[in-house]
């Protein structure tokens, strides 16, 4: 989850998915630009669905 505080308020967050291999790069990229960012667990296809 991330947002650009220069454009949007705290109520507007964006989801940017990344695989394990690229997760740290993406997070560092956002933080280097001073964008608020956090890493949440993603629900993959078929996971978390009611049976």
Secondary structure, DSSP 8 states (H G I E B T S, - for coil): -B--TTT--TT--B-----HHHHHHHHHHHHHTT--B-------TTTT---
